[in-house]
Amino acid sequence: MNAPDSIGRKIVQLACPHDCPDTCAMDVTVEDGVAVEIKGGDMPFTAGVLCTKVAKYLERTYSPERVLHPLKRVGRKGEGRFERISWDEALDTIAARFKAIAAEDPQQILPSSYAGNMGLINFGAMDRRFFNRLGASHLDRTLCSTAGKAGMKITLGGSVGTNVEHAVDAKLILIWGSNPIVSNLHFWTRCQEAKRRGAKLVIIDPRRNETAEKCHEHIALLPGTDGALALAMMHVIIGENRHDRDYVERHTVGFDRLAARVKDWTPERAAAVCGITPDQIVALAREYATVKPALIRLNYGMQRCHGGGMAVRAIACLPALVGAWRSPAGGVVLSTSGFYGLNHHALERPDLISGAPRTINHAALGDALTAAQPPVKAIYVYNNNPVAVCPDSRKVIAGFSREDLFCVVHDLFLTDTADYADIVLPATSQLEHHDIHSSYGHLYVLASQPAIAPVGESKPNAEVFRLLAKRMGFDDPCFDDTDEDLCRQALESSSPTLVGIGWDGLKAAGWKRLTVADAPFANGGFPTPSGKCEFYSEWAAKQGLDPLPTYVAPYEGPTSNPELANRYPLAFISPPNRHFLNSSFANLEFARKDAGEPTLEMHPDDAAPRGISDGALVRIANDRGEFSAVARLNGRARRGVVIAPSVWWRKLSPDGCNANEVTSQALADLRGAATFYDCLVEVIAA
């Protein structure tokens, strides 16, 4: 709620909008219309603490680099030269171009949005209504998480899992493909408490990241081989009769078939694939089956490879196999978003769609902008910086460089993508609009209220699409809904998890907890077709998928693609730089100062034969492209793997490039997901 005090100050409750599982509550202090302080709110998961980036959020809100007025391009695409125009001119220009293109074929118009703002209203509400009504191409937003979500859905029935607030009571925590110190801070504080109580922390990741340095054990497998490790763990657990027979018999489907599948996945076979030792696999499997309660915290890094969906599916089988779901502190979690049951249908209005517009995969945007038929003739970019964050940058840039592509960018800053825009629109920051937030890392729904008036002439996403709808002649009543109307509609749901949660009460309180049991699957009740954990999935079989967990090798692995590995022998990953969040914050002075410069972490045994020393400038290259970075032999990279913490803005990098010069548009095994971490390169001393 807004809380004025005796001297005219007020405190406004907000939610952090960025792509992070913590979705923190924030309290903003305002004096005379100016935000003067930001700190963590009292929502139990946040517990008053913000990450170092968002603790400086006022520097983002009041940055001198913010776009304050609509702009139109006056230079060549990519130059970033603009002049100020009015909102009327900007909106009239957009509407006129959209009308002309739609008259020919509305599928030639493409929305390009992602997770720059995760609020339900600014992420996906009025914008979806607009593009649905227009008949534009759909964007399949696959960059981050779709493979892992698909693996979870097949196995557990959805994006559901353990409430990590209970992690303090776990005795064994496997942190798999995650770096919570950087990307899940409030889970990490609970891991630390569990550690103080005697829990063992094991991290499974190719990189000895900031979290690995504080865990008891680090298993440094090769990228894209997590599924093989999980299958071998099940081989040991079943082969040594360490599984929970009672839980398996009562609450799972397909155990006998699973046992047959994993029989061939010996620790020796998996160790050769993963680049670790058989003894590590056996010890981990025995410990996981014995120590109770045991919690697995997955994150999305490990599913950004060819077999990412199946890897998550295999890992998700482990808790049911050992009965870990019996305890609130046991089980597995990748995302909690499936618990919410919010009314996305009411927000997005898919009933406005006529016909069957095509779908374009976000992970293959470069191909879409250069080769799709019919061609993409207009693109509207918001909550997104695709020139920096999409794979295979050269193709993406070739698409945005087309003079015949009408490009609109709605953002707070002149991003890499904005430099290619014909029209740039100023966007509000989180302090300047209403929104409602779910989470993929906890069980709270949050209200976010405007603390200050919009800076300059900035407008929130929903308002711009309302204005455009009018100019397009869309007279559907839904385009008159206010942002608070949309917040109410989001909560108009029959989901039992949202009982008693309405917008007015949420706005007054700031946050509410979902109604979810402490140990939701202690007695089964999974949201699968069978109501059980599905080791064998009839649904998957009907889709033409392998109904059992299997191993899908990387496209570009040293053993799966030896011919390519002969030319490009180093596996390449680009995990989050702790000072950025995707490409957000990467333009702000405090973040760039803390990050230093683009770096490439290498193992000394890989650097020495290439004549590379610590601090040397290197080129990272493959057939798709190349970029430069400074070599760091800091002990974080295992042999055979190089690591470029990302995502740097291209125009703020010394060579005008970033890590996505070398990443691929190839898609993962499930749901067309991106494969950023399925990539081979060579590194050359510059």
C-alpha positions in Angstrom: 0.0 0.0 0.0 1.0 3.7 -0.2 2.1 4.8 3.3 2.4 8.6 3.7 4.1 9.8 6.9 4.0 13.0 8.9 6.5 14.9 6.7 4.8 14.1 3.4 6.9 11.2 2.3 5.3 8.1 1.1 6.3 4.5 0.6 5.0 2.7 -2.4 5.0 -1.1 -2.8 6.3 -2.5 -6.1 7.6 -5.8 -7.5 10.8 -6.3 -9.4 10.0 -6.8 -13.1 13.1 -8.5 -14.2 13.7 -12.1 -15.5 14.7 -13.7 -12.2 12.9 -16.4 -10.1 13.0 -14.3 -7.0 10.4 -11.6 -8.2 11.2 -9.4 -5.2 9.0 -7.1 -3.4 10.3 -3.5 -3.4 9.5 -0.5 -1.2 10.1 2.9 -2.9 10.2 6.1 -0.9 9.0 9.1 -2.7 9.4 12.8 -1.7 7.7 15.6 -3.7 7.1 13.2 -6.6 10.7 12.0 -6.8 11.8 8.5 -5.8 14.6 8.9 -3.3 15.2 5.4 -1.9 14.5 1.8 -2.9 14.8 -1.3 -0.7 13.5 -4.8 -0.3 9.9 -5.2 0.8 8.5 -7.3 3.6 7.2 -10.2 1.4 8.6 -13.3 3.2 10.6 -14.6 0.3 12.4 -11.2 -0.3 12.7 -10.6 3.4 13.9 -7.0 2.9 16.9 -7.9 0.6 17.4 -6.9 -3.0 20.2 -8.0 -5.3 23.0 -5.5 -5.9 21.6 -4.5 -9.4 18.1 -3.7 -8.3 19.3 -2.0 -5.1 20.5 0.6 -7.6 17.3 0.7 -9.6 16.9 4.5 -9.1 20.0 4.9 -11.2 18.2 3.1 -14.0 15.0 5.1 -13.6 16.7 8.4 -13.6 19.5 7.6 -16.0 20.5 10.5 -18.2 20.6 7.9 -21.1 16.8 7.3 -20.9 14.8 7.8 -24.0 12.4 10.6 -23.0 10.5 11.4 -26.3 9.4 9.6 -29.5 12.1 9.6 -32.1 12.4 8.8 -35.8 15.5 7.6 -37.7 17.5 10.2 -39.7 20.6 8.1 -40.4 21.3 4.7 -41.9 20.0 1.6 -40.0 22.4 0.7 -37.3 23.9 4.2 -36.9 21.5 5.2 -34.1 20.8 8.7 -35.4 17.4 10.1 -34.6 15.4 13.2 -34.2 12.6 14.0 -31.8 8.9 13.8 -33.0 5.6 14.0 -31.2 3.6 11.0 -30.0 0.9 11.8 -32.6 3.4 11.6 -35.4 4.9 8.4 -34.1 1.6 6.6 -33.6 0.2 7.9 -36.9 3.3 6.6 -38.7 3.1 3.2 -37.1 -0.6 2.8 -37.8 -0.3 3.9 -41.4 2.5 1.4 -42.1 0.7 -1.4 -40.2 -2.5 -0.7 -42.2 -0.7 -0.8 -45.5 1.1 -4.0 -44.7 -1.9 -5.7 -43.1 -4.0 -5.0 -46.2 -1.5 -7.1 -48.1 -1.0 -9.8 -45.4 -1.0 -9.1 -41.7 1.3 -12.1 -41.1 4.0 -9.8 -42.5 3.9 -8.0 -39.1 5.8 -9.6 -36.2 5.7 -8.7 -32.5 9.2 -9.2 -30.9 8.9 -9.2 -27.1 10.4 -11.2 -24.3 11.2 -10.9 -20.6 12.6 -7.4 -20.2 9.5 -6.8 -18.1 7.9 -9.9 -16.5 4.7 -8.2 -15.2 1.6 -9.7 -16.5 0.3 -6.4 -17.9 3.4 -5.2 -19.5 4.6 -8.7 -20.6 1.5 -10.1 -22.2 -2.0 -8.5 -22.1 -3.0 -5.5 -24.3 -0.2 -6.2 -26.7 -1.4 -9.8 -27.3 -4.9 -8.4 -27.8 -3.6 -5.9 -30.4 -1.6 -8.4 -32.4 -4.3 -11.1 -32.2 -6.9 -8.7 -33.5 -4.5 -7.5 -36.2 -3.8 -11.0 -37.4 0.0 -10.6 -37.1 2.4 -13.5 -37.0 2.7 -15.2 -33.6 6.1 -15.2 -31.9 7.0 -18.4 -30.1 9.0 -17.1 -27.2 11.6 -19.9 -26.9 14.8 -18.2 -25.9 14.9 -19.2 -22.2 12.9 -22.0 -20.8 10.6 -23.9 -23.1 12.6 -27.1 -23.4 12.8 -27.5 -19.6 9.2 -26.6 -19.1 8.2 -29.3 -21.6 10.3 -31.9 -19.8 8.7 -31.0 -16.5 5.2 -31.1 -18.1 5.7 -34.6 -19.5 7.0 -35.9 -16.2 5.2 -34.0 -13.5 2.4 -32.4 -15.4 3.5 -28.8 -15.4 5.9 -26.1 -14.0 5.4 -27.2 -10.5 7.7 -28.4 -7.7 9.1 -27.8 -4.3 8.6 -24.5 -2.4 12.2 -23.5 -1.9 11.3 -21.7 1.3 11.6 -25.2 2.8 15.1 -25.6 1.6 16.4 -24.7 5.0 15.3 -28.1 6.2 16.9 -30.1 3.4 19.9 -32.4 4.3 21.2 -32.6 0.7 20.8 -29.9 -2.0 21.7 -30.6 -5.6 22.1 -27.2 -7.4 21.9 -28.4 -11.0 22.8 -26.0 -13.9 22.3 -22.9 -11.7 24.3 -20.2 -10.0 21.9 -18.9 -7.3 24.3 -16.4 -5.9 23.9 -14.6 -9.2 20.4 -15.6 -10.4 18.4 -16.9 -7.4 19.8 -15.0 -4.4 16.9 -15.7 -1.9 17.1 -19.4 -2.6 20.8 -19.2 -1.9 20.3 -17.6 1.5 18.2 -20.6 2.4 20.9 -22.9 1.2 23.3 -21.2 3.5 21.0 -21.7 6.4 20.6 -25.4 5.5 24.4 -25.6 5.3 24.7 -24.2 8.8 22.2 -26.8 10.0 24.4 -29.6 8.5 23.2 -30.0 4.9 25.6 -30.9 2.1 25.5 -28.7 -1.0 26.5 -30.2 -4.3 26.6 -28.2 -7.5 26.5 -29.8 -11.0 27.7 -27.3 -13.6 30.5 -27.1 -16.3 31.7 -23.9 -14.6 33.1 -23.4 -11.1 30.9 -20.4 -10.6 30.4 -18.2 -7.6 28.1 -20.7 -6.0 30.3 -23.7 -6.6 33.1 -22.0 -4.7 30.8 -22.2 -1.6 29.5 -25.7 -2.0 30.9 -28.9 -0.5 31.3 -30.6 -3.9 31.4 -29.5 -7.6 30.7 -32.0 -10.4 32.0 -30.3 -13.5 30.4 -32.2 -16.4 30.6 -31.2 -20.0 27.8 -29.0 -21.4 24.8 -30.8 -22.7 25.4 -34.1 -20.9 23.2 -33.7 -17.8 20.7 -36.2 -19.1 23.4 -38.9 -19.2 24.3 -38.2 -15.6 20.7 -38.5 -14.5 20.2 -41.8 -16.3 23.3 -43.2 -14.7 22.2 -42.1 -11.3 18.9 -44.0 -11.9 20.9 -47.0 -13.0 22.7 -47.1 -9.7 19.7 -46.4 -7.5 17.5 -49.1 -9.2 20.4 -51.5 -9.7 21.3 -51.4 -6.0 17.6 -51.5 -4.9 17.9 -48.1 -3.3 14.6 -46.7 -4.6 11.4 -46.1 -2.5 9.3 -49.1 -3.6 6.2 -47.9 -1.8 6.2 -44.4 -3.3 7.1 -45.8 -6.8 4.2 -48.4 -6.7 1.6 -45.9 -5.4 2.5 -42.7 -7.2 4.4 -43.4 -10.4 3.8 -44.9 -13.8 6.2 -47.0 -15.9 8.8 -48.1 -13.4 9.6 -51.4 -15.1 10.1 -49.7 -18.4 12.3 -47.0 -16.8 14.4 -49.7 -15.1 14.9 -51.4 -18.5 15.8 -48.1 -20.1 18.5 -47.1 -17.6 20.0 -50.6 -17.4 22.5 -49.8 -20.2 23.4 -46.4 -18.6 26.3 -47.6 -16.5 28.4 -45.1 -14.6 31.3 -45.9 -16.9 29.2 -45.1 -20.0 27.9 -41.9 -18.6 31.3 -40.8 -17.2 32.8 -41.1 -20.7 30.0 -38.9 -22.0 30.0 -36.4 -19.2 33.8 -36.1 -18.8 33.7 -37.0 -15.1 34.6 -40.2 -13.3 32.4 -43.3 -12.6 33.1 -43.0 -8.9 31.6 -39.5 -8.9 28.4 -40.8 -10.4 28.1 -43.8 -8.0 28.8 -41.7 -4.9 26.2 -39.0 -6.0 23.5 -41.6 -6.7 24.0 -43.4 -3.4 24.1 -40.2 -1.4 20.9 -38.9 -3.2 19.1 -42.1 -2.5 20.1 -42.2 1.2 20.1 -38.7 2.6 16.7 -37.3 3.3 15.2 -34.9 2.6 17.0 -34.2 -0.6 16.2 -31.3 -2.9 17.2 -30.7 -6.5 17.1 -27.0 -7.7 17.3 -26.9 -11.5 17.7 -23.7 -13.5 17.5 -23.0 -17.2 21.2 -23.1 -18.1 21.3 -26.9 -18.3 18.4 -27.1 -20.8 19.9 -24.8 -23.4 21.3 -27.6 -25.6 20.0 -30.2 -28.1 18.8 -32.6 -25.4 17.8 -30.0 -22.8 14.1 -31.1 -22.6 14.9 -34.7 -22.1 17.6 -33.9 -19.6 15.1 -32.1 -17.4 12.7 -34.9 -17.9 15.3 -37.4 -16.6 16.2 -35.3 -13.6 12.6 -34.8 -12.7 12.2 -38.6 -12.4 14.7 -38.8 -9.5 12.6 -37.4 -6.6 9.8 -39.8 -7.2 12.2 -42.7 -7.6 13.6 -42.1 -4.1 10.4 -40.8 -2.4 11.9 -37.3 -1.9 8.4 -35.8 -2.4 7.3 -37.1 1.0 9.0 -34.1 2.7 8.3 -30.3 2.1 12.1 -29.9 1.8 12.4 -32.7 -0.8 11.6 -33.0 -4.5 12.7 -30.9 -7.4 11.9 -27.4 -8.8 12.7 -25.7 -12.1 9.8 -23.3 -12.0 6.8 -22.7 -9.8 4.9 -20.8 -12.4 2.4 -23.6 -13.0 0.9 -23.2 -9.5 -0.5 -19.8 -10.3 -3.6 -20.5 -12.5 -3.9 -16.8 -13.5 -6.3 -16.0 -16.3 -4.1 -15.5 -19.3 -7.0 -16.1 -21.6 -8.8 -13.0 -20.3 -5.6 -11.0 -20.6 -4.5 -12.1 -24.0 -7.9 -12.7 -25.7 -7.0 -15.4 -28.2 -10.6 -15.4 -29.3 -9.8 -12.2 -31.2 -7.7 -14.2 -33.7 -9.2 -14.9 -37.1 -7.8 -17.5 -39.4 -4.5 -19.3 -38.5 -1.6 -16.9 -38.4 1.8 -18.5 -38.7 4.2 -18.8 -35.8 7.8 -17.6 -35.9 10.4 -19.1 -33.5 12.2 -16.4 -31.5 15.3 -18.6 -31.4 15.4 -18.6 -35.2 14.7 -14.9 -35.6 17.7 -14.4 -37.9 16.4 -16.9 -40.4 12.9 -15.4 -40.1 14.0 -11.9 -40.9 16.2 -12.9 -43.8 14.3 -15.8 -45.4 10.7 -16.2 -44.2 7.9 -16.3 -46.8 5.9 -14.2 -46.8 8.6 -11.9 -45.6 8.5 -10.0 -42.3 7.9 -6.4 -43.4 7.3 -4.9 -40.0 8.6 -5.8 -36.5 7.6 -4.2 -33.2 10.2 -4.7 -30.4 9.4 -4.2 -26.8 10.7 -5.8 -23.5 13.5 -7.2 -25.8 16.9 -6.5 -27.3 17.1 -9.1 -30.0 20.2 -7.7 -31.7 22.1 -8.4 -28.5 20.4 -11.5 -27.1 19.3 -13.7 -30.0 21.6 -16.4 -31.3 23.6 -16.2 -34.6 24.0 -12.4 -34.5 25.1 -11.9 -38.0 21.8 -13.2 -39.4 19.8 -11.2 -36.9 21.7 -8.0 -37.8 21.3 -8.8 -41.5 17.5 -8.9 -41.0 17.3 -5.7 -39.0 19.5 -3.9 -41.5 16.9 -4.4 -44.3 15.8 -1.0 -45.6 12.4 -2.6 -46.4 11.8 -3.7 -42.8 9.8 -1.2 -40.8 11.0 -1.4 -37.2 9.5 0.0 -34.1 11.4 -0.2 -30.7 9.7 0.7 -27.4 12.3 0.8 -24.7 13.8 2.9 -21.9 17.2 3.1 -23.7 18.7 3.2 -27.2 19.6 -0.4 -27.2 21.6 -2.3 -29.8 18.2 -3.1 -31.4 17.0 0.5 -31.2 19.8 1.6 -33.5 18.0 -0.2 -36.3 14.6 1.3 -35.6 12.6 3.6 -37.8 10.6 4.7 -34.8 11.7 4.6 -31.1 9.1 5.1 -28.4 10.0 5.9 -24.7 9.0 3.3 -22.2 8.2 3.6 -18.5 10.3 2.0 -15.8 8.7 -0.2 -13.1 8.3 2.9 -10.9 5.9 4.5 -13.4 3.0 2.0 -14.1 0.7 -0.6 -12.6 1.3 -4.3 -12.9 0.7 -7.7 -11.3 3.4 -10.3 -10.9 3.7 -14.0 -10.5 7.0 -15.8 -10.0 8.9 -18.9 -11.3 10.8 -19.2 -8.0 8.3 -18.8 -5.1 4.6 -18.9 -4.3 3.6 -15.3 -3.9 1.6 -13.0 -6.2 2.5 -9.3 -6.0 1.0 -6.0 -6.9 3.1 -3.2 -8.3 1.9 0.4 -8.2 3.3 3.5 -9.8 5.5 5.5 -7.4 6.2 8.4 -9.7 4.8 10.0 -12.8 6.2 8.8 -16.1 9.6 10.3 -16.8 9.6 12.5 -19.9 6.9 11.5 -22.3 7.3 7.7 -21.6 4.3 5.4 -21.7 3.8 1.8 -20.6 3.2 -1.0 -23.1 -0.5 -1.3 -22.5 -1.2 2.4 -23.0 0.7 2.4 -26.3 -1.3 -0.6 -27.6 -4.6 1.1 -26.6 -3.6 4.2 -28.6 -2.6 2.1 -31.6 -5.8 0.1 -31.5 -7.8 3.3 -31.8 -5.7 4.4 -34.7 -6.2 1.0 -36.4 -9.9 1.3 -36.0 -10.3 -1.5 -33.5 -13.5 -0.8 -31.6 -13.6 -4.0 -29.5 -14.5 -3.0 -25.9 -11.5 -4.9 -24.6 -9.2 -2.1 -25.9 -10.8 0.3 -23.4 -9.7 -1.8 -20.4 -7.4 0.2 -18.0 -4.2 -1.3 -16.5 -6.1 -1.9 -13.3 -8.9 -3.6 -15.2 -6.3 -5.9 -16.6 -4.9 -6.6 -13.1 -8.4 -7.6 -11.9 -9.0 -9.8 -15.0 -5.8 -11.7 -14.3 -7.1 -12.8 -10.9 -10.5 -13.8 -12.1 -9.7 -17.5 -12.1 -11.2 -20.7 -10.8 -7.8 -21.9 -9.7 -7.9 -23.1 -6.1 -4.4 -21.6 -5.5 -5.9 -18.1 -6.0 -8.8 -18.4 -3.6 -9.4 -15.2 -1.7 -6.9 -13.2 -3.8 -8.5 -10.2 -5.7 -6.9 -7.1 -7.1 -8.1 -4.6 -4.4 -6.9 -6.8 -1.6 -3.7 -7.5 -3.3 -3.0 -3.9 -4.0 -3.6 -3.0 -0.3 -1.4 -5.7 1.0 1.3 -5.7 -1.7 1.5 -9.5 -1.9 -0.4 -12.7 -1.1 0.7 -16.3 -0.9 -0.9 -18.9 -3.1 -2.8 -21.8 -1.5 -0.4 -24.6 -2.1 0.4 -27.5 0.3 3.8 -27.6 1.9 4.5 -31.0 0.4 2.2 -30.9 -2.6 3.0 -34.4 -4.0 3.7 -36.3 -0.8 0.7 -38.5 -1.7 0.9 -38.2 -5.4 -1.7 -35.9 -7.0 0.6 -34.7 -9.8 -1.1 -32.6 -12.6 -0.3 -35.4 -15.2 -3.0 -37.3 -17.1 -2.5 -40.2 -14.7 -2.2 -38.1 -11.5 1.2 -39.8 -11.0 4.8 -39.0 -11.8 5.1 -40.4 -15.3 8.3 -42.3 -15.9 6.5 -43.5 -19.0 4.3 -41.0 -20.7 1.5 -42.1 -22.9 0.9 -38.5 -23.9 4.5 -38.2 -25.1 4.2 -41.4 -27.1 1.1 -40.0 -28.9 3.1 -36.9 -29.8 5.7 -39.1 -31.5 8.2 -38.4 -28.6 10.1 -41.0 -26.7 7.8 -41.9 -23.9 10.7 -42.6 -21.5 13.6 -40.4 -20.5 16.5 -40.8 -22.9 19.8 -39.1 -23.7 20.0 -36.7 -26.6 23.6 -35.7 -27.4 24.6 -32.1 -28.2 24.7 -31.0 -31.8 28.2 -29.7 -31.2 29.7 -32.0 -28.6 33.3 -33.3 -28.7 32.1 -36.9 -28.9 28.8 -36.4 -30.7 30.3 -34.3 -33.5 34.0 -35.3 -33.8 34.4 -33.8 -37.3 33.3 -30.3 -36.1 35.2 -30.8 -32.8 38.4 -31.4 -34.8 38.1 -27.8 -36.1 36.5 -26.2 -33.1 37.6 -28.3 -30.1 36.3 -26.2 -27.2 32.8 -26.2 -25.8 31.4 -22.7 -25.3 28.9 -21.4 -22.8 27.8 -17.9 -22.0 26.1 -17.8 -18.6 24.8 -14.6 -17.0 27.3 -12.0 -16.0 26.5 -11.3 -12.3 26.3 -7.6 -13.0 23.8 -7.7 -15.8 20.4 -9.4 -16.2 20.2 -10.7 -19.8 21.1 -7.4 -21.5 19.3 -5.2 -18.9 21.6 -3.0 -16.8 24.5 -3.7 -19.3 24.4 0.0 -20.4 24.4 1.5 -16.9 27.7 2.9 -15.7 27.7 1.2 -12.3 27.1 -2.2 -13.9 29.7 -1.8 -16.6 32.2 -0.6 -14.0 31.6 -3.6 -11.8 31.7 -6.0 -14.8 34.9 -4.6 -16.1 35.3 -5.9 -19.7 34.2 -8.9 -21.7 36.1 -11.9 -20.6 36.7 -15.6 -21.6 37.4 -18.0 -18.8 39.7 -20.8 -19.9 41.5 -23.7 -18.2 45.3 -23.3 -18.2 45.7 -26.7 -20.0 43.6 -25.3 -22.9 45.4 -21.9 -22.8 49.0 -23.1 -22.8 49.2 -24.8 -26.1 47.5 -21.8 -27.8 50.0 -19.4 -26.3 47.4 -17.7 -24.3 48.2 -16.1 -20.9 46.0 -14.6 -18.3 44.9 -11.1 -19.4 45.6 -11.7 -23.1 43.2 -10.6 -25.7 41.7 -13.5 -27.6 39.4 -14.2 -30.5 36.6 -16.7 -30.1 35.5 -18.1 -33.4 33.5 -20.7 -35.4 31.8 -20.8 -38.8 29.0 -18.4 -37.6 31.3 -15.6 -36.5 33.8 -14.3 -33.9 34.2 -11.9 -31.1 37.0 -10.7 -28.8 37.4 -11.0 -25.1 40.2 -11.0 -22.4 41.3 -14.4 -21.3 40.9 -15.2 -17.6 42.7 -18.3 -16.3 40.8 -18.0 -13.0 40.1 -21.7 -12.2 36.4 -21.5 -13.2 36.6 -23.3 -16.5 37.1 -27.1 -16.7 39.2 -28.6 -19.4 37.6 -28.4 -22.8 35.2 -25.7 -21.9 35.5 -21.9 -22.3 33.0 -19.4 -20.7 32.0 -15.9 -21.6 29.8 -14.3 -18.9 27.1 -12.4 -20.8 25.2 -10.5 -22.3 27.2 -7.4 -23.2 25.6 -4.8 -25.5 27.4 -5.1 -28.8 28.0 -1.3 -29.2 29.5 -1.1 -25.7 31.9 -3.9 -26.4 35.4 -3.1 -27.6 35.0 -4.9 -30.9 31.3 -4.2 -31.4 30.4 -7.8 -31.0 29.2 -10.2 -28.2 29.0 -13.9 -27.5 26.0 -14.4 -29.7 28.2 -14.0 -32.8 29.1 -17.7 -32.3 25.8 -19.2 -30.9 23.5 -21.3 -33.1 19.9 -21.1 -34.2 19.6 -24.9 -33.9 16.6 -25.9 -31.7 16.4 -28.2 -28.7 14.6 -31.6 -28.6 11.4 -30.2 -27.1 9.3 -27.1 -27.8 11.7 -25.5 -30.3 13.9 -24.1 -27.5 17.1 -22.2 -28.1 20.5 -24.0 -27.7 22.9 -21.2 -26.6 25.1 -23.7 -24.7 25.4 -26.2 -27.5 28.3 -24.6 -29.3 31.9 -25.4 -30.3 34.6 -22.8 -30.9 38.3 -22.3 -31.3 40.1 -19.6 -29.3 43.1 -17.8 -30.9 45.5 -15.3 -29.3 44.7 -11.9 -30.9 
